[in-house]
């Protein structure tokens, strides 16, 4: 059985946490995990994740900020 986690990446450039996650995925046993990674725009990291065997998608992602944590912020997000 292959595990298919959904991963939402806030950036499409191959830096920091993006690079660390990719290295973790590459270290997993072949065929055991095939993530679906969603990026907000085309960038260099997209091709790197695809080459590592991930399914990649490009989609607009919401940005959650501390100001969105209360009832008014959540209502504003829902209206977007």
JOCORQUI-V353103 format. One line per field, one symbol per residue. phi: phi as a letter, one per 30 degrees, with the letter a starting at -180 (. if undefined). psi: psi as a letter, one per 20 degrees, with the letter a starting at -180 (. if undefined). burial: + if it has 9 or more other C-alpha atoms within 8 Angstrom, else -. Layout:
# JOCORQUI-V353103
phi->???
psi->???
burial->???
This chain:
# JOCORQUI-V353103
phi->.cdbdcbccdbccdbhddddddddddddeeidbbdccccdadaededdddddjddcbcadcdccceddddeddddddddd
psi->pppmqppopiqjqmrchggggghgghiqppihpnqoppqirprhhghghghjjqpqqpqppqoprhiihrggghggghi.
burial->--------+--++----++--+--+------++++++++++--+++--++-+-+++-+---------+----++-+----
